[in-house]
């Protein structure tokens, strides 16, 4: 019976515990009151006789390890005798927490914590850069194959992506570029008026919008709008195991999901950039006409004399590169979704941050390269 599984004999300062029968959860529960009473008993030595055990489970092993450890902590010699070799493995694996171990780690040096976090962030950034470069090589390989064999390009999907990323983005891109053009012209006019050179506001707006503002603002809008959509769409497909289904059918996720988005965005972003440039210049024209008392003809004459074809081209050259980066980051993060709705949100947010960061870094690199080339 479970109640007879533990017998206690106190003789001459030696406490003998005799275990018999099945030392399992039921036996431990039945003997709980006896086990608790042992905490108040004193003895020079404790001997646990396990010769009569016929079975033992994890609960019984844990209770036995805990009680032996409690005696040892009180400075009482505790010895286990007669335990069958068949039961020793489960007793050795029974977890007994160390009461002397610290519950919480000691406070670390704040300076070390800062350097540790910086190091981890740096290593993570390098790992992401390495993975993105590998993904870029994979996509470019598939893209080269599609160019050599155009029938592999899914033109319906490409046109659909051009509509979603380009045509549907015209209102927001046009509005924001127009407003930024107004702000840029207004602030420029206020500063240049101090030097009696208000007419140079047109030069400022023209060069700034065509070389930097138009493409950079458009790329950031597209990264937040279309790049996040790529990550969310592909991530949701990953959660629903649609990507696995494609691969089971012998189709490549790169060819079916990534290439149409890359090609579509590389076509749509340059067109959006031209539209954004025009809307930015239009915003500058509104300020010049109403604030500087210029006519539209005077604005156009001043603008043509201020900018060149290179000012327009330097901004437009960046567009396909930025489009490739935005599409790659969005698709890469979407394919890295681990299988939960929370992961979709995390990867979508990550794609926006990474793509905007890379776009700004590349824009700075382009600016330095143009300056070195004298463009």
C-alpha positions in Angstrom: 0.0 0.0 0.0 1.1 3.6 -0.6 0.7 4.4 3.1 3.3 1.7 4.0 5.9 2.9 1.5 7.8 4.8 4.2 8.7 3.5 7.6 10.8 5.6 10.1 12.9 4.1 12.9 14.7 6.4 15.4 17.3 4.4 17.4 20.2 5.8 19.3 20.7 9.0 17.3 20.6 7.1 14.0 17.5 7.8 11.9 16.6 4.9 9.5 14.1 5.4 6.7 12.9 2.3 5.1 11.3 2.5 1.6 9.1 -0.4 0.5 6.9 -1.2 -2.5 6.2 1.4 -5.1 7.7 4.8 -4.3 5.6 6.7 -6.8 3.5 9.9 -6.7 0.7 8.2 -4.8 3.2 7.0 -2.2 4.9 10.4 -1.9 1.5 12.1 -1.4 0.5 9.5 1.3 3.7 9.9 3.1 3.8 13.7 2.9 3.0 14.3 6.5 5.8 11.9 7.6 8.3 13.6 5.3 7.4 17.0 6.7 7.9 15.8 10.3 11.4 14.7 9.4 12.4 18.4 9.1 12.2 18.8 12.9 14.0 15.7 13.9 17.7 15.6 14.8 20.0 12.8 14.4 23.7 12.2 14.0 23.2 10.1 10.9 20.4 9.2 8.5 20.3 6.0 6.6 17.8 5.5 3.8 17.2 1.8 3.1 15.9 1.3 -0.4 16.2 -2.5 -0.7 12.5 -3.0 -0.6 11.7 -0.7 -3.5 9.9 -2.4 -6.4 9.3 0.8 -8.5 10.1 4.5 -8.5 9.0 7.4 -10.7 10.2 10.9 -11.2 8.0 12.2 -8.3 9.4 9.7 -5.9 13.0 10.3 -7.1 12.6 14.1 -6.7 11.1 13.7 -3.2 14.0 11.4 -2.2 16.6 13.7 -3.6 15.0 16.7 -1.9 14.9 15.0 1.6 18.5 13.8 1.3 19.6 17.3 0.3 17.7 18.8 3.2 19.5 16.6 5.7 22.9 17.4 4.3 22.2 21.2 4.5 21.5 20.7 8.2 24.9 19.1 8.6 23.5 15.6 9.1 25.2 12.7 7.3 22.7 11.1 4.9 23.4 7.8 3.2 21.3 5.8 0.7 21.7 2.1 0.8 20.4 -0.8 -1.2 19.1 1.1 -4.2 18.9 -1.2 -7.2 21.0 -0.2 -10.2 17.9 -0.1 -12.3 16.6 2.9 -10.3 19.8 4.9 -10.1 19.4 6.7 -13.5 16.0 8.2 -12.7 17.4 9.3 -9.3 20.4 11.0 -10.9 18.2 12.8 -13.4 15.8 14.1 -10.7 16.3 17.9 -10.6 17.1 19.4 -7.3 17.5 23.2 -7.3 20.4 24.7 -5.5 19.0 26.9 -2.7 22.3 28.8 -2.5 22.2 29.8 -6.1 21.3 33.4 -6.8 17.8 33.9 -8.1 18.8 37.0 -10.2 22.2 37.6 -11.7 24.2 40.4 -10.2 23.9 43.8 -11.8 26.2 44.3 -14.7 28.3 47.3 -15.3 26.2 49.8 -17.4 29.1 50.6 -19.6 29.7 46.9 -20.3 26.0 46.5 -21.1 26.1 49.3 -23.6 29.1 47.8 -25.4 27.5 44.4 -25.3 24.3 45.7 -26.9 26.3 47.6 -29.5 28.4 44.6 -30.3 25.3 42.4 -30.6 23.6 45.0 -32.9 26.7 45.3 -35.0 27.0 41.5 -35.5 23.3 41.3 -36.2 23.6 44.0 -38.8 26.5 42.3 -40.5 24.6 39.0 -40.5 21.6 40.7 -42.2 23.9 42.4 -44.7 25.5 39.1 -45.6 22.1 37.4 -46.0 20.8 40.3 -48.1 23.8 40.1 -50.4 23.3 36.4 -50.8 19.6 36.9 -51.5 20.6 39.6 -54.0 22.8 37.2 -55.9 20.1 34.6 -55.9 17.5 37.0 -57.3 19.9 38.4 -59.9 20.6 34.9 -61.1 16.9 34.2 -61.6 16.5 37.7 -63.2 19.3 37.0 -65.7 17.6 33.7 -66.6 14.3 35.4 -67.0 15.9 38.0 -69.4 17.5 35.2 -71.4 14.1 33.4 -71.5 11.4 36.0 -71.4 8.7 33.4 -71.5 9.5 32.7 -67.9 8.5 36.2 -66.8 4.9 36.3 -65.5 3.8 39.5 -67.3 0.4 39.5 -65.7 1.9 39.5 -62.3 4.4 42.2 -63.3 1.6 44.5 -64.6 -0.4 43.9 -61.5 2.6 45.0 -59.4 3.1 48.1 -61.5 -0.5 49.0 -60.9 -0.3 48.4 -57.1 3.1 50.0 -56.5 3.0 52.7 -59.2 -0.4 53.8 -60.3 -2.1 53.4 -56.9 0.8 55.4 -55.3 0.4 58.5 -57.5 -1.9 60.4 -55.2 0.2 60.1 -52.0 3.5 60.7 -53.9 2.1 63.7 -55.7 0.6 65.3 -52.7 3.7 64.9 -50.4 6.1 66.0 -53.1 3.9 69.0 -53.9 3.8 70.0 -50.2 7.5 69.5 -49.7 8.2 71.7 -52.8 6.1 74.4 -51.2 7.9 74.2 -47.9 11.3 74.1 -49.6 10.5 77.2 -51.7 9.0 79.1 -48.9 11.8 78.5 -46.5 14.4 79.2 -49.2 12.7 82.4 -50.1 12.7 83.6 -46.5 16.4 83.0 -46.2 17.5 84.3 -49.7 15.4 87.5 -49.2 18.0 88.6 -46.6 20.6 88.8 -49.3 18.4 90.3 -52.0 18.4 87.1 -54.0 14.8 85.9 -53.8 14.8 84.9 -57.5 17.4 82.2 -56.7 14.7 80.3 -54.9 13.8 78.8 -58.2 17.4 77.5 -58.6 17.2 76.1 -55.0 14.0 74.3 -55.6 14.9 73.0 -59.1 18.3 71.5 -58.1 17.1 70.2 -54.8 14.0 68.5 -56.1 15.5 67.0 -59.2 18.7 65.8 -57.6 17.7 64.7 -54.1 14.2 65.5 -52.7 12.1 64.0 -55.5 13.7 60.6 -55.6 14.5 60.3 -51.9 11.0 61.2 -50.8 9.4 59.0 -53.4 11.6 56.0 -52.4 10.8 56.5 -48.7 7.1 56.6 -49.5 7.4 53.5 -51.6 9.4 51.7 -49.0 6.8 52.4 -46.3 3.9 51.6 -48.7 5.0 48.9 -51.1 8.0 47.4 -49.3 5.9 46.7 -46.2 3.1 45.2 -48.5 5.6 42.8 -50.0 6.7 41.6 -46.6 3.2 41.3 -45.3 1.9 39.5 -48.4 4.7 37.0 -48.7 4.8 36.5 -44.9 1.1 35.7 -44.8 1.6 33.2 -47.6 4.4 31.7 -45.5 2.2 31.4 -42.5 -0.6 29.8 -44.6 2.0 27.4 -46.0 1.3 28.6 -49.5 5.0 29.1 -50.2 5.6 25.5 -49.2 2.8 24.4 -51.5 4.4 26.3 -54.4 7.7 24.4 -53.8 5.8 21.1 -53.5 4.4 21.7 -57.0 7.9 22.3 -58.3 7.6 26.1 -58.6 10.3 28.5 -57.3 9.1 31.1 -54.8 11.8 33.4 -56.3 10.4 33.1 -59.8 6.7 33.2 -58.8 6.7 35.8 -55.9 9.9 37.8 -56.0 10.7 38.5 -59.6 7.3 40.0 -60.5 7.6 42.4 -57.5 11.3 43.3 -58.3 10.6 43.9 -62.0 7.3 45.8 -61.4 8.9 48.1 -58.8 11.9 48.8 -61.0 9.6 50.0 -63.7 7.2 51.9 -61.4 9.6 53.8 -59.2 11.4 55.7 -62.0 7.9 56.7 -63.3 6.9 57.8 -59.8 10.1 59.7 -59.5 9.4 61.8 -62.6 5.9 62.5 -61.3 7.2 63.4 -57.9 9.8 65.8 -59.5 7.0 67.5 -61.5 4.8 67.9 -58.4 7.7 69.2 -56.3 8.5 71.8 -59.0 4.8 72.7 -59.2 4.8 73.3 -55.4 7.9 75.6 -55.9 6.1 77.4 -58.7 3.1 78.1 -56.5 5.2 79.8 -53.9 7.3 81.7 -56.5 4.2 83.0 -58.3 2.3 84.1 -55.1 5.2 85.0 -52.9 7.8 86.3 -55.3 5.4 87.9 -57.7 6.8 85.8 -60.6 4.8 84.8 -63.6 4.7 81.2 -64.8 6.8 82.1 -67.8 9.4 83.8 -65.6 9.5 80.7 -63.3 10.0 78.4 -66.3 12.8 80.7 -67.8 14.6 80.8 -64.4 14.2 77.0 -64.0 15.5 76.2 -67.4 18.6 78.3 -66.8 19.1 76.8 -63.3 19.0 73.1 -64.0 20.5 70.9 -66.6 19.7 67.5 -68.0 22.2 66.0 -65.5 20.3 67.4 -62.6 17.3 65.4 -63.8 19.3 62.3 -64.7 21.3 62.1 -61.5 18.0 61.7 -59.6 16.5 59.3 -62.1 19.6 57.0 -62.1 19.0 56.2 -58.5 15.4 55.1 -59.0 16.0 51.5 -60.3 18.7 50.9 -57.6 16.4 52.1 -54.8 13.5 50.0 -56.3 15.7 46.9 -56.3 16.7 47.4 -52.7 13.2 48.0 -51.5 11.8 45.0 -53.3 14.6 42.8 -52.2 14.3 43.7 -48.5 10.5 43.4 -48.5 10.6 40.0 -50.2 13.5 38.8 -48.0 11.8 39.7 -44.8 8.6 38.2 -46.0 10.2 34.9 -46.7 11.8 34.9 -43.3 8.5 34.9 -41.4 8.6 32.0 -39.0 4.9 30.9 -39.0 2.9 33.2 -36.6 0.9 36.4 -37.0 3.3 38.2 -34.6 6.2 37.3 -36.9 4.4 38.8 -39.9 4.1 42.1 -38.0 7.7 42.0 -36.8 9.1 41.3 -40.3 6.9 43.9 -41.9 8.2 46.6 -39.5 11.7 45.3 -40.0 11.5 45.6 -43.8 10.4 49.2 -43.6 13.2 50.2 -41.3 15.9 48.3 -43.2 14.8 49.5 -46.6 14.6 53.2 -45.6 18.0 52.9 -43.9 19.6 51.3 -47.0 18.0 53.8 -49.3 19.4 56.8 -47.3 22.9 55.2 -47.1 22.9 54.6 -50.9 21.7 58.1 -51.5 24.6 59.4 -49.5 27.0 57.1 -51.5 25.5 58.5 -54.8 26.0 62.0 -53.6 29.6 61.4 -52.8 30.2 59.6 -56.1 28.6 62.5 -58.0 30.8 65.0 -56.2 33.9 63.0 -57.0 32.9 62.7 -60.6 32.0 66.4 -60.8 28.5 65.7 -61.9 
